[in-house]
Structure formats: structure tokens, C-alpha cells
Amino acid sequence: MVGADPDSGGSDCPALYRTNLHSYLVVGTRVTDAELLAQITLGITEDEVVVEVPQAVLDLLTTGRPRPLILSQAGSGRKAV
């Protein structure tokens, strides 16, 4: 885990995780507001979901914290780099 929202009250959601594939997993609240989703012009496919995370979670990427634990995505169909 890279970290969780400091205002989450200990629930660890929203949170950011780093993988062994040089990517990140975002845990957040699923966006269901149709009006808000309609503003996303790139299109959302059936295998995608939009989640909302506060800026504080994204700021964890630039805080200079120690390297986070890396989650292994074995069997994901993607190759680790």
C-alpha cells in the first residue's frame, strides 16, 4: 500500500497500491452519479469502473515516502516489467 486517505478514519479507503507491473491500483468510492459520468468524454467500457479519490491520496505519489509494498499480479495476463 502506498497509503490511504488521512481523513478516512482508519478505514483504508480510499487507498493507493503499487503493483509489480509498474502500475497502481486505486481503491475508492464507485461513482454512480449519471450526470457526473456523462462528463467523462473518453467513454467507459464494460470492464471499467470510475472511482473517486481525494487529492490527498494522489499526493502520496509525490511525498517522498519510502517505496511501498508491491502487490503481485500473477496470472493477470500482463507481464511484469
Phi, psi and omega in degrees: 000130173287317178164172180236166178302122180298342179262015185282351180071026178087006182276350182058030175217128000289157181210165181230130180237146177257140181251171177283359180257019181058043178221176181233146173253133181247127174252122182206185179278127180297131178275124179241355181292109184300323180295317179293316179297327179295339180280348178276104190275351181282347181087142181241120181276171183299334182266011180244155176220143178263129176237155179248133176227147179286157179306325182302327179289316179293328178297339179298337179291338185241013184274355180076020179292162177300156179304130182282163173301137182259126176279137178272133179248049178298139178078013181278352184085358178246148181264138174291145180262000000 
